[in-house]
């Protein structure tokens, strides 16, 4: 989805709602979820490491994988950031109409 399409289909309040939902989403990013599935399948099948230890989701991550950045901003900080974004967007729209 492009930036323009997003702005045409969602307002700042709804965007804030989805950002908060994404922050609370318990499953994490897609690679991490796949790693957990692989770990669960390995455990249920009794698969272990050569040293007898338990496999973890880290063993199933692709080479060079980095955990997605997580936001730890407070609700007030998120609101300030989103309001700044909304004001800039609205100012750009007004300037474009002139």
Phi, psi and omega in degrees: 000136179278166179300316180297317180297320178298313181295329180285336186251354185213143176260174185299324181295316179292322177299318177298320178300312181291325177296318178295318177300315181298322179296325182272349183306120189282350188265351178072198183283169186296319180296320180296319179297318178297321178298320179293321178297313179299319178299316180296316179297318179297316180296317182293335178269001179076016180286133180227167175291167179301328180275004178093354180285168182276138174288144177242169180299334180299327179292345183255004179281145178292157178302136178081006181295136173236137179300140177299143178293139178249148180265135178240021179293149175286168178299322179295318179294321177296318180297317178299315179297314181292323178294321176298317178297316181295317179297316179296319179296314180295322178296320179294321179295317180296317179296324181290326180291330183291000000 
